[in-house]
Amino acid sequence: MKILTIWAGLIALAGCEEMMASNENDPCGASALQYLVGSDATDIDAVEGLPKNLRVIMPNMPVTMDFSETRLNIYIDPKNRVAKVRCG
C-alpha cells in the first residue's frame, strides 16, 4: 500500500512538472486557443478567460513591433476569420 501511495505521488508531481513546462513555452496561453484558427472573428467574443494583455490584429492594421511573451495576439484574415493565435 505504501508503494502505491508513493507512485501516486510521483505521478502527480510529474503532471505538475509537465504543466509548468508548458506554461514556460506558452506564457500567453496561445496553444489552448488554437481551436479558434479558421473560425469567424466574432467567435472570439464568446471565449471566456482571455488574458487582459490581448491584441486582435485586423488586416493592414498597424501594430507595435515590441515583443511581449505574455501578450496574446489573434490575427484576423481579410475574410474575417482567425488566421493565427500567437504569443508576442
C-alpha positions, 0 to 999 in steps of 0.5 A: 500500500505504501508503494502505491501511495508513493507512485501516486505521488510521483505521478502527480508531481510529474503532471505538475512538472509537465504543466509548468513546462508548458506554461514556460513555452506558452506564457500567453496561453496561445496553444489552448486557443488554437481551436479558434484558427479558421473560425469567424472573428466574432467567435472570439467574443464568446471565449471566456478567460482571455488574458487582459494583455490581448491584441486582435490584429485586423488586416493592414492594421498597424501594430507595435513591433515590441515583443511581449511573451505574455501578450496574446495576439489573434490575427484576423484574415481579410475574410474575417476569420482567425488566421493565427493565435500567437504569443508576442 
